[in-house]
Amino acid sequence: MNDMEAVVMCGGQGERMGYLTKNMPKALLEVNGKPILDYTIEKLVNAYNIEKIILNVNEKFAKMFIDRYGYGTSKPIEYSIENIDSFPASLQYTIDNNVKGDAFVLTLGDTITDLNFDIIIDYYNMYKGKYDVIVVFKKTLEKPRVITDGKLVKKIKYDKITAQATAGIYVFNKKDISGKMGERLDSVFPLLIAQKKLIAYKYYGFISQANTYKELEQLNIDLQNVDDKLF
């Protein structure tokens, strides 16, 4: 079994939610009484397969993250601090400067899930690192013959990937994506599919993102109706 580092993308200039993120990163906005990122940090700290947490943060908000999370207690927290507008370029920076292992978990700072991260790492290890893993959110499962659990991912067109795989949780072989992401992270998926390197993990539990103010409001409502024991 191979332990991994977890990369959580929390960068950006904080412009997508208007006044809410003018002086506050989206990942630190509160939902149901605590910052969005707290949910992910807690899940990663409790995951036995995660050896280190790497937070990719914009230098504008870096001190706020460090003040809140420090450098870890039971599990080390490291910061990849940059000022890069492009998500793929920002992720590449973190891969180059912070990720030491051959594979890593990737998730987003505005995503909350009750998924046990150990499960997808065990899933990756079960195939001995032969495939990269994409977690598929339950809302995308109505589209048959596109993403299949336990089999190679096929037939995903470039412009359909975000709509059909919105979980924002992955396990990547570093060598499979490093330098290959183009202008969008999505653009690496067709390459992995062509190389028969991408496998799906279907998840029917709770996964939600807060990309807009409306989604943030909905996330507050959703979390009030979810069993606290899952987080």
VEXDREN-382854 format. One record per residue (C-alpha): x negated, z negated, y negated; residue in one letter. Coordinates in pm, whole numbers, plus 50000, padded with zeros to 5 digits. Example, Ala and Ser with C-alpha at 12.3 -4.5 7.8 and 13.67 -1.06 7.14 Angstrom:
// VEXDREN-382854
<r px="48770" pz="49220" py="50450" code="A"/>
<r px="48633" pz="49286" py="50106" code="S"/>
***
This chain:
// VEXDREN-382854
<r px="50000" pz="50000" py="50000" code="M"/>
<r px="49864" pz="50098" py="49660" code="N"/>
<r px="49935" pz="49887" py="49352" code="D"/>
<r px="49987" pz="50079" py="49030" code="M"/>
<r px="49978" pz="50057" py="48656" code="E"/>
<r px="50306" pz="50103" py="48472" code="A"/>
<r px="50314" pz="50305" py="48150" code="V"/>
<r px="50603" pz="50234" py="47914" code="V"/>
<r px="50642" pz="50486" py="47631" code="M"/>
<r px="50743" pz="50299" py="47314" code="C"/>
<r px="50579" pz="50522" py="47052" code="G"/>
<r px="50734" pz="50728" py="46778" code="G"/>
<r px="50777" pz="50665" py="46407" code="Q"/>
<r px="51111" pz="50490" py="46436" code="G"/>
<r px="51320" pz="50756" py="46262" code="E"/>
<r px="51590" pz="50846" py="46515" code="R"/>
<r px="51834" pz="50564" py="46435" code="M"/>
<r px="51808" pz="50571" py="46058" code="G"/>
<r px="51790" pz="50236" py="45883" code="Y"/>
<r px="51786" pz="50044" py="46214" code="L"/>
<r px="51440" pz="50169" py="46301" code="T"/>
<r px="51291" pz="50208" py="45954" code="K"/>
<r px="51098" pz="49885" py="45998" code="N"/>
<r px="51160" pz="49818" py="46365" code="M"/>
<r px="51067" pz="50021" py="46677" code="P"/>
<r px="51363" pz="50128" py="46886" code="K"/>
<r px="51230" pz="49945" py="47192" code="A"/>
<r px="51255" pz="49614" py="47004" code="L"/>
<r px="51616" pz="49658" py="46891" code="L"/>
<r px="51833" pz="49393" py="47052" code="E"/>
<r px="52103" pz="49457" py="47309" code="V"/>
<r px="52305" pz="49172" py="47452" code="N"/>
<r px="52086" pz="48917" py="47280" code="G"/>
<r px="51732" pz="49040" py="47343" code="K"/>
<r px="51511" pz="49344" py="47277" code="P"/>
<r px="51562" pz="49651" py="47495" code="I"/>
<r px="51201" pz="49637" py="47611" code="L"/>
<r px="51234" pz="49278" py="47733" code="D"/>
<r px="51445" pz="49399" py="48025" code="Y"/>
<r px="51176" pz="49641" py="48140" code="T"/>
<r px="50889" pz="49398" py="48087" code="I"/>
<r px="51065" pz="49138" py="48300" code="E"/>
<r px="51130" pz="49388" py="48579" code="K"/>
<r px="50768" pz="49506" py="48578" code="L"/>
<r px="50624" pz="49154" py="48569" code="V"/>
<r px="50831" pz="49069" py="48877" code="N"/>
<r px="50733" pz="49386" py="49066" code="A"/>
<r px="50468" pz="49301" py="49325" code="Y"/>
<r px="50340" pz="49661" py="49331" code="N"/>
<r px="50265" pz="49665" py="48957" code="I"/>
<r px="49917" pz="49541" py="48872" code="E"/>
<r px="49915" pz="49610" py="48496" code="K"/>
<r px="50159" pz="49711" py="48221" code="I"/>
<r px="50048" pz="49962" py="47959" code="I"/>
<r px="50260" pz="49988" py="47645" code="L"/>
<r px="50218" pz="50312" py="47453" code="N"/>
<r px="50298" pz="50216" py="47092" code="V"/>
<r px="50270" pz="50375" py="46750" code="N"/>
<r px="50015" pz="50209" py="46526" code="E"/>
<r px="50290" pz="50154" py="46265" code="K"/>
<r px="50455" pz="49897" py="46494" code="F"/>
<r px="50165" pz="49789" py="46715" code="A"/>
<r px="50138" pz="49437" py="46571" code="K"/>
<r px="50507" pz="49373" py="46636" code="M"/>
<r px="50463" pz="49452" py="47006" code="F"/>
<r px="50144" pz="49248" py="47036" code="I"/>
<r px="50302" pz="48950" py="46856" code="D"/>
<r px="50594" pz="48954" py="47099" code="R"/>
<r px="50427" pz="49029" py="47432" code="Y"/>
<r px="50064" pz="48938" py="47376" code="G"/>
<r px="49832" pz="49046" py="47654" code="Y"/>
<r px="50029" pz="48909" py="47942" code="G"/>
<r px="50019" pz="48587" py="48140" code="T"/>
<r px="50112" pz="48638" py="48505" code="S"/>
<r px="50039" pz="49011" py="48468" code="K"/>
<r px="49811" pz="49183" py="48213" code="P"/>
<r px="49964" pz="49387" py="47931" code="I"/>
<r px="49749" pz="49651" py="47765" code="E"/>
<r px="49823" pz="49861" py="47457" code="Y"/>
<r px="49769" pz="50230" py="47403" code="S"/>
<r px="49789" pz="50249" py="47023" code="I"/>
<r px="49815" pz="50589" py="46860" code="E"/>
<r px="49988" pz="50791" py="46590" code="N"/>
<r px="50089" pz="51110" py="46772" code="I"/>
<r px="50426" pz="51278" py="46716" code="D"/>
<r px="50437" pz="51474" py="47043" code="S"/>
<r px="50556" pz="51278" py="47351" code="F"/>
<r px="50340" pz="51479" py="47597" code="P"/>
<r px="50034" pz="51448" py="47373" code="A"/>
<r px="50098" pz="51077" py="47336" code="S"/>
<r px="50132" pz="51036" py="47713" code="L"/>
<r px="49816" pz="51241" py="47768" code="Q"/>
<r px="49631" pz="51011" py="47529" code="Y"/>
<r px="49740" pz="50711" py="47736" code="T"/>
<r px="49647" pz="50880" py="48064" code="I"/>
<r px="49302" pz="50961" py="47929" code="D"/>
<r px="49233" pz="50623" py="47774" code="N"/>
<r px="49425" pz="50363" py="47969" code="N"/>
<r px="49539" pz="50473" py="48315" code="V"/>
<r px="49259" pz="50395" py="48560" code="K"/>
<r px="49429" pz="50456" py="48894" code="G"/>
<r px="49517" pz="50780" py="49069" code="D"/>
<r px="49893" pz="50732" py="49024" code="A"/>
<r px="50116" pz="50543" py="48784" code="F"/>
<r px="50477" pz="50455" py="48711" code="V"/>
<r px="50621" pz="50601" py="48392" code="L"/>
<r px="50928" pz="50474" py="48213" code="T"/>
<r px="51067" pz="50473" py="47860" code="L"/>
<r px="51092" pz="50189" py="47613" code="G"/>
<r px="51454" pz="50266" py="47530" code="D"/>
<r px="51570" pz="50260" py="47894" code="T"/>
<r px="51729" pz="49964" py="48071" code="I"/>
<r px="51777" pz="49965" py="48446" code="T"/>
<r px="51838" pz="49721" py="48728" code="D"/>
<r px="51616" pz="49937" py="48952" code="L"/>
<r px="51351" pz="49743" py="49140" code="N"/>
<r px="51028" pz="49929" py="49054" code="F"/>
<r px="50877" pz="49822" py="49386" code="D"/>
<r px="51128" pz="50047" py="49561" code="I"/>
<r px="51006" pz="50370" py="49403" code="I"/>
<r px="50641" pz="50274" py="49449" code="I"/>
<r px="50709" pz="50204" py="49817" code="D"/>
<r px="50891" pz="50539" py="49827" code="Y"/>
<r px="50584" pz="50712" py="49683" code="Y"/>
<r px="50351" pz="50529" py="49922" code="N"/>
<r px="50573" pz="50616" py="50218" code="M"/>
<r px="50475" pz="50979" py="50164" code="Y"/>
<r px="50111" pz="50873" py="50117" code="K"/>
<r px="50099" pz="51008" py="49762" code="G"/>
<r px="50174" pz="51364" py="49867" code="K"/>
<r px="50461" pz="51397" py="49618" code="Y"/>
<r px="50541" pz="51291" py="49265" code="D"/>
<r px="50871" pz="51103" py="49241" code="V"/>
<r px="51155" pz="51159" py="48996" code="I"/>
<r px="51435" pz="50903" py="48985" code="V"/>
<r px="51773" pz="51068" py="48950" code="V"/>
<r px="52045" pz="50883" py="48767" code="F"/>
<r px="52387" pz="50859" py="48934" code="K"/>
<r px="52563" pz="51054" py="48655" code="K"/>
<r px="52366" pz="51365" py="48749" code="T"/>
<r px="52453" pz="51360" py="49117" code="L"/>
<r px="52764" pz="51574" py="49085" code="E"/>
<r px="52544" pz="51884" py="49084" code="K"/>
<r px="52477" pz="51953" py="49453" code="P"/>
<r px="52192" pz="52151" py="49603" code="R"/>
<r px="51979" pz="52090" py="49294" code="V"/>
<r px="51825" pz="51749" py="49358" code="I"/>
<r px="51823" pz="51606" py="49707" code="T"/>
<r px="51705" pz="51262" py="49808" code="D"/>
<r px="51411" pz="51259" py="50048" code="G"/>
<r px="51353" pz="51633" py="50024" code="K"/>
<r px="51158" pz="51854" py="49791" code="L"/>
<r px="51327" pz="51916" py="49458" code="V"/>
<r px="51435" pz="52277" py="49420" code="K"/>
<r px="51624" pz="52509" py="49188" code="K"/>
<r px="51587" pz="52312" py="48866" code="I"/>
<r px="51558" pz="52541" py="48567" code="K"/>
<r px="51347" pz="52437" py="48270" code="Y"/>
<r px="51643" pz="52389" py="48035" code="D"/>
<r px="51845" pz="52191" py="48291" code="K"/>
<r px="51596" pz="51921" py="48385" code="I"/>
<r px="51677" pz="51672" py="48110" code="T"/>
<r px="52049" pz="51707" py="48177" code="A"/>
<r px="52007" pz="51672" py="48553" code="Q"/>
<r px="51745" pz="51399" py="48575" code="A"/>
<r px="51807" pz="51159" py="48292" code="T"/>
<r px="51676" pz="50838" py="48443" code="A"/>
<r px="51343" pz="50860" py="48264" code="G"/>
<r px="51162" pz="50688" py="48552" code="I"/>
<r px="50885" pz="50857" py="48749" code="Y"/>
<r px="50584" pz="50803" py="48970" code="V"/>
<r px="50315" pz="51059" py="48893" code="F"/>
<r px="49985" pz="51152" py="49051" code="N"/>
<r px="49765" pz="51157" py="48744" code="K"/>
<r px="49591" pz="51477" py="48854" code="K"/>
<r px="49925" pz="51655" py="48898" code="D"/>
<r px="50036" pz="51624" py="48535" code="I"/>
<r px="49724" pz="51556" py="48329" code="S"/>
<r px="49672" pz="51846" py="48088" code="G"/>
<r px="49976" pz="52032" py="48224" code="K"/>
<r px="50265" pz="51894" py="48021" code="M"/>
<r px="50277" pz="52160" py="47751" code="G"/>
<r px="50506" pz="52081" py="47458" code="E"/>
<r px="50754" pz="51876" py="47662" code="R"/>
<r px="50720" pz="51646" py="47961" code="L"/>
<r px="51003" pz="51848" py="48119" code="D"/>
<r px="50782" pz="52155" py="48135" code="S"/>
<r px="50566" pz="52000" py="48408" code="V"/>
<r px="50859" pz="51976" py="48651" code="F"/>
<r px="50892" pz="52349" py="48727" code="P"/>
<r px="50518" pz="52351" py="48796" code="L"/>
<r px="50549" pz="52058" py="49037" code="L"/>
<r px="50848" pz="52224" py="49203" code="I"/>
<r px="50657" pz="52550" py="49246" code="A"/>
<r px="50369" pz="52357" py="49400" code="Q"/>
<r px="50613" pz="52166" py="49627" code="K"/>
<r px="50496" pz="51840" py="49476" code="K"/>
<r px="50818" pz="51684" py="49343" code="L"/>
<r px="51053" pz="51465" py="49543" code="I"/>
<r px="51370" pz="51293" py="49423" code="A"/>
<r px="51482" pz="50934" py="49457" code="Y"/>
<r px="51857" pz="50904" py="49396" code="K"/>
<r px="51966" pz="50581" py="49235" code="Y"/>
<r px="52327" pz="50466" py="49216" code="Y"/>
<r px="52267" pz="50147" py="49019" code="G"/>
<r px="52250" pz="50079" py="48646" code="F"/>
<r px="52040" pz="50300" py="48419" code="I"/>
<r px="52109" pz="50353" py="48051" code="S"/>
<r px="51922" pz="50474" py="47743" code="Q"/>
<r px="51967" pz="50410" py="47372" code="A"/>
<r px="51873" pz="50731" py="47194" code="N"/>
<r px="52136" pz="50701" py="46921" code="T"/>
<r px="52326" pz="50427" py="46742" code="Y"/>
<r px="52637" pz="50512" py="46946" code="K"/>
<r px="52440" pz="50477" py="47270" code="E"/>
<r px="52301" pz="50145" py="47147" code="L"/>
<r px="52653" pz="50016" py="47091" code="E"/>
<r px="52758" pz="50137" py="47435" code="Q"/>
<r px="52456" pz="49971" py="47593" code="L"/>
<r px="52562" pz="49639" py="47444" code="N"/>
<r px="52904" pz="49681" py="47600" code="I"/>
<r px="52765" pz="49794" py="47936" code="D"/>
<r px="52528" pz="49500" py="47967" code="L"/>
<r px="52808" pz="49253" py="47907" code="Q"/>
<r px="52972" pz="49391" py="48219" code="N"/>
<r px="52664" pz="49391" py="48445" code="V"/>
<r px="52560" pz="49105" py="48669" code="D"/>
<r px="52287" pz="48911" py="48487" code="D"/>
<r px="52116" pz="48845" py="48820" code="K"/>
<r px="52016" pz="49213" py="48831" code="L"/>
<r px="51788" pz="49168" py="48528" code="F"/>
***
